Amino acid sequence: MALSNTIFSATHPRPSPAISRQTRFPAQISPPDLSLAFFGDRRKFAEGVMPLLTMSIRNRVYASINSTDASTPSYPKSEDDEDFVPMPMVLIDQDADPEATIVQLSFGDRLGALIDTMRALKDLGLDVIKGTVTTKGSVKQTRFSITKQDSGRKVEDPDLLEQIRLTIINNLLKYHPECSEQLAMGETFGIKGPEKKVDVDIATHIHVKEDGPKRSLLCIETADRPGLVVEMIKVMADINIDVESAEIDTEGLVAKDKFHVSYQGQALNSSLSKELVNCLRYFLRRPETDVDSY
C-alpha cells in the first residue's frame, strides 16, 4: 500500500493519574544497513532461522531505562527536569491481530509524522495498512498494522521481526541520540554506549517450567544484544527443541524472553530441561563461542 493511502485516526483519552513509564520510538528515520553479515556467519544465521519461517511468534520488545544492575535500581529524572529524556519504547506484537503484525512506537511527545518510519518499513518489504495515533497524558503513541508486500499476510519470519526491531531502534538512536545511554543497542548503534555494563554471568537466569502435558515454558533473562533471539532459537534447534511461540521483552540492557517449547510434541522431561538450560547458559555467558562447538 502506498504511504499516501495510509489512514491514520487519532484518539485522545482522558489523562490517567498513573501515566505508564513506557514511552516509545521515533519516526523521522531512514533504514539502517541490516545485512545478514551484521549477525556473523550467514550459514549459521540461516540454519537457525529457516526451519522456523512458519512459526508464529509474539514478539514484544520494550526498550526502557530500567535498572542496568540487578541489585541497584535506577531512578529516572522527573518530567519537570529540563534534562529529562522520555522513555523510548517499541512493541512488536504477533497476537493482537490475526491478520497483521502490530508495531507501536512512542517517545514521549517528540515523534513527528513518522513518514520516514513508514518508508523504512516499506523498504523491508512491508505495507502499512492502518495507522492510529493515541495521546495519553504526555505520551503520544503511534500504532501501525503491517503486512508483507508479497503475500499480504502478517510477519512470521524471526529474521524479519528482528530487522524491524533493529531498524526502529537504529532510527531512534539516529534522530534522538540522547537515548543512546538508555538502550543496550546504544553500544552498537549509538553515539555513546551505556556507562554501566551488564555482567552476563550475574544477569543470566534460565528456568524451565511445566505448562501442560504438551509443552514447557522456558524463561530466559540475560544481557541484550543484536540478534539475540535468533541465536537462542538456533541453540534450541541444535538439540531438536521446537519453539511453538515466544514473547520477547527487552528492558534497557536486559532481555527477558519466554518461549513455549516442546520435544516431539511433548513437554520436556527433567533431563532434557537440564540439557537445554546448560546449553543456553554456556552459549549466553560466552557470546563469542561458536555454537557449532557443541
C-alpha distance (Angstrom), angle and dihedral (degrees) to the residues before:
residue distance angle dihedral
M1 . . .
A2 3.74 . .
L3 3.75 115.5 .
S4 3.76 91.3 -121.9
N5 3.79 89.5 61.5
T6 3.79 94.3 54.5
I7 3.82 109.6 117.3
F8 3.79 119.3 -145.1
S9 3.76 125.9 -168.6
A10 3.77 125.2 -169.9
T11 3.77 129.1 -145.6
H12 3.78 127.8 -174.7
P13 3.80 112.4 -163.0
R14 3.76 119.9 -170.9
P15 3.81 111.6 -84.6
S16 3.76 113.0 -95.1
P17 3.83 117.7 -130.5
A18 3.78 87.9 -133.3
I19 3.77 105.6 51.0
S20 3.80 113.9 -161.9
R21 3.78 115.2 -108.2
Q22 3.77 88.6 -137.5
T23 3.75 112.0 103.2
R24 3.76 124.6 171.7
F25 3.76 150.4 -135.1
P26 3.80 140.8 -66.7
A27 3.66 135.3 -106.1
Q28 3.79 118.4 -160.4
I29 3.73 90.0 89.8
S30 3.77 146.1 139.8
P31 3.83 118.9 -153.2
P32 3.80 116.4 -102.9
D33 3.77 126.3 -130.8
L34 3.79 101.2 -89.8
S35 3.78 100.7 168.9
L36 3.79 119.8 162.3
A37 3.80 87.1 -105.9
F38 3.81 86.8 74.6
F39 3.78 89.4 70.4
G40 3.78 95.9 47.5
D41 3.78 126.2 -117.7
R42 3.82 110.3 33.1
R43 3.79 93.6 -149.3
K44 3.77 94.7 54.4
F45 3.78 91.6 45.3
A46 3.81 91.5 52.3
E47 3.79 92.7 46.5
G48 3.78 90.1 55.3
V49 3.78 95.9 46.8
M50 3.83 109.2 32.7
P51 3.84 97.0 68.3
L52 3.80 88.1 54.9
L53 3.81 102.0 49.2
T54 3.80 91.9 112.7
M55 3.75 94.6 46.0
S56 3.79 115.4 116.0
I57 3.76 107.9 -136.8
R58 3.73 127.5 -171.6
N59 3.75 99.8 -144.9
R60 3.76 113.9 -168.6
V61 3.76 115.2 174.0
Y62 3.77 121.7 -176.2
A63 3.80 116.7 -174.6
S64 3.77 105.1 -166.2
I65 3.78 144.6 153.9
N66 3.76 97.3 -115.5
S67 3.78 123.0 141.0
T68 3.80 116.7 -47.4
D69 3.78 90.6 -160.3
A70 3.78 124.4 58.9
S71 3.79 92.9 -137.4
T72 3.81 102.2 32.1
P73 3.82 117.3 62.8
S74 3.80 120.1 -152.2
Y75 3.78 124.2 -136.8
P76 3.82 118.2 -146.1
K77 3.77 120.7 -135.5
S78 3.78 120.5 -99.9
E79 3.80 118.3 -93.8
D80 3.81 86.6 -119.4
D81 3.82 90.1 63.2
E82 3.81 110.0 99.4
D83 3.82 88.9 -139.9
F84 3.80 91.9 53.2
V85 3.81 113.4 128.9
P86 3.82 115.7 -162.4
M87 3.75 118.4 -124.7
P88 3.83 113.6 -97.0
M89 3.78 117.9 -137.7
V90 3.78 137.5 179.0
L91 3.78 123.0 -176.8
I92 3.81 124.3 -167.3
D93 3.80 109.0 -172.2
Q94 3.80 124.8 -173.6
D95 3.81 98.2 178.3
A96 3.81 105.9 51.1
D97 3.83 94.8 75.9
P98 3.84 124.5 28.1
E99 3.81 91.9 -154.2
A100 3.81 103.3 42.2
T101 3.79 144.1 28.3
I102 3.80 113.1 -112.0
V103 3.80 120.3 -138.4
Q104 3.82 119.3 -174.6
L105 3.79 123.2 -170.2
S106 3.78 133.8 -175.5
F107 3.78 140.8 153.2
G108 3.77 106.6 175.5
D109 3.79 109.2 -82.2
R110 3.81 94.3 -39.2
L111 3.81 100.7 98.6
G112 3.78 120.3 111.1
A113 3.80 130.1 -159.7
L114 3.83 92.2 -52.3
I115 3.80 91.8 -137.1
D116 3.80 91.7 136.7
T117 3.79 90.8 48.6
M118 3.80 90.4 54.6
R119 3.79 89.2 47.3
A120 3.81 90.1 51.5
L121 3.80 90.3 52.1
K122 3.80 90.2 47.8
D123 3.81 89.6 52.7
L124 3.81 87.3 57.5
G125 3.82 89.4 59.5
L126 3.80 95.8 -97.1
D127 3.80 134.5 130.0
V128 3.80 123.6 -145.5
I129 3.81 102.9 -140.7
K130 3.80 98.3 173.9
G131 3.77 139.3 10.7
T132 3.79 135.1 -169.9
V133 3.79 132.8 -177.5
T134 3.80 120.3 -152.6
T135 3.79 127.0 -175.0
K136 3.79 118.1 -153.5
G137 3.77 115.0 174.8
S138 3.80 106.8 -54.0
V139 3.81 93.3 -18.9
K140 3.79 124.0 94.7
Q141 3.79 112.9 -162.2
T142 3.79 124.4 -165.3
R143 3.78 119.4 -161.8
F144 3.81 124.5 -164.7
S145 3.80 128.8 -168.6
I146 3.80 107.3 -151.5
T147 3.80 136.4 -175.1
K148 3.80 135.4 179.9
Q149 3.79 113.9 -88.8
D150 3.80 94.7 -138.6
S151 3.81 97.7 50.5
G152 3.81 107.7 15.6
R153 3.80 88.6 -128.4
K154 3.79 133.4 120.1
V155 3.79 121.0 -87.5
E156 3.81 114.2 -91.4
D157 3.80 101.5 158.5
P158 3.84 111.5 105.0
D159 3.80 89.0 -151.1
L160 3.81 92.0 58.2
L161 3.81 93.1 43.1
E162 3.80 89.2 54.8
Q163 3.81 90.7 48.0
I164 3.81 89.9 52.4
R165 3.80 90.5 50.7
L166 3.80 94.6 47.4
T167 3.81 92.7 43.9
I168 3.79 92.0 55.6
I169 3.80 94.1 43.8
N170 3.79 92.2 47.3
N171 3.79 90.3 50.0
L172 3.79 91.4 50.4
L173 3.78 91.2 51.4
K174 3.80 90.5 48.2
Y175 3.79 97.1 51.7
H176 3.82 98.7 28.0
P177 3.83 104.6 34.5
E178 3.80 89.9 166.2
C179 3.82 88.4 80.8
S180 3.80 93.0 57.9
E181 3.79 95.8 100.8
Q182 3.81 91.8 48.6
L183 3.79 97.0 60.1
A184 3.77 132.6 64.0
M185 3.79 88.1 -137.5
G186 3.80 88.4 60.5
E187 3.80 87.0 80.4
T188 3.81 89.9 63.1
F189 3.79 105.4 27.0
G190 3.81 105.7 19.4
I191 3.78 133.5 86.3
K192 3.80 90.1 -118.5
G193 3.77 127.8 20.0
P194 3.80 125.5 -137.4
E195 3.79 112.5 -69.9
K196 3.79 92.2 -140.1
K197 3.78 116.8 60.1
V198 3.78 124.8 -152.6
D199 3.79 115.0 -118.2
V200 3.80 100.6 -132.1
D201 3.81 93.6 -153.8
I202 3.80 92.0 53.5
A203 3.80 96.5 38.9
T204 3.81 97.8 48.2
H205 3.81 115.7 96.5
I206 3.81 122.8 162.5
H207 3.81 126.9 -177.4
V208 3.80 135.4 169.5
K209 3.81 116.1 -152.3
E210 3.78 133.8 -173.7
D211 3.79 114.5 -99.0
G212 3.79 104.8 170.0
P213 3.82 131.4 -59.3
K214 3.80 96.0 -66.3
R215 3.80 103.3 48.9
S216 3.79 146.2 14.1
L217 3.80 131.9 -138.3
L218 3.80 115.4 -121.6
C219 3.82 114.7 -161.9
I220 3.80 119.0 -166.5
E221 3.79 129.3 -177.8
T222 3.80 117.3 179.3
A223 3.80 144.9 130.4
D224 3.80 111.6 -59.5
R225 3.80 123.2 -122.0
P226 3.81 136.9 157.8
G227 3.80 113.5 -76.1
L228 3.80 93.7 15.5
V229 3.82 95.3 134.0
V230 3.79 96.8 54.5
E231 3.79 91.2 41.9
M232 3.81 91.7 56.5
I233 3.81 91.4 45.7
K234 3.81 88.7 52.7
V235 3.81 90.7 53.7
M236 3.82 90.6 51.3
A237 3.80 92.3 47.0
D238 3.81 90.0 52.9
I239 3.81 90.1 64.1
N240 3.83 93.8 40.1
I241 3.80 96.6 -105.8
D242 3.81 112.5 152.1
V243 3.81 119.3 -140.8
E244 3.80 110.8 -146.8
S245 3.80 99.0 177.1
A246 3.77 140.1 -17.9
E247 3.78 142.4 -155.3
I248 3.78 112.9 -154.1
D249 3.82 119.1 -161.8
T250 3.78 120.7 176.6
E251 3.79 114.0 -172.8
G252 3.76 112.3 -175.0
L253 3.79 107.0 -65.7
V254 3.80 96.0 -8.9
A255 3.81 129.0 77.3
K256 3.81 117.1 -149.6
D257 3.79 109.3 -171.7
K258 3.79 135.2 173.2
F259 3.80 125.7 -162.1
H260 3.79 129.8 -173.9
V261 3.79 102.6 -142.0
S262 3.79 138.4 177.7
Y263 3.79 141.4 178.3
Q264 3.80 116.8 -136.0
G265 3.80 90.2 -21.3
Q266 3.80 95.2 -51.4
A267 3.79 137.5 96.4
L268 3.79 116.7 -92.6
N269 3.80 117.2 -93.9
S270 3.80 120.7 -136.4
S271 3.81 96.4 -93.9
L272 3.80 93.6 49.2
S273 3.80 90.7 45.1
K274 3.79 89.4 53.8
E275 3.81 91.6 48.7
L276 3.81 91.2 50.3
V277 3.80 92.8 49.3
N278 3.81 92.1 48.2
C279 3.81 93.6 49.0
L280 3.79 93.2 48.6
R281 3.80 93.7 44.9
Y282 3.81 91.0 49.8
F283 3.80 91.4 49.9
L284 3.81 98.5 41.7
R285 3.78 95.3 47.7
R286 3.81 91.0 49.6
P287 3.81 104.6 39.8
E288 3.77 92.2 169.8
T289 3.82 92.0 59.0
D290 3.81 116.4 108.2
V291 3.80 108.2 -115.3
D292 3.81 89.8 -143.2
S293 3.81 87.9 68.0
Y294 3.80 88.7 80.9
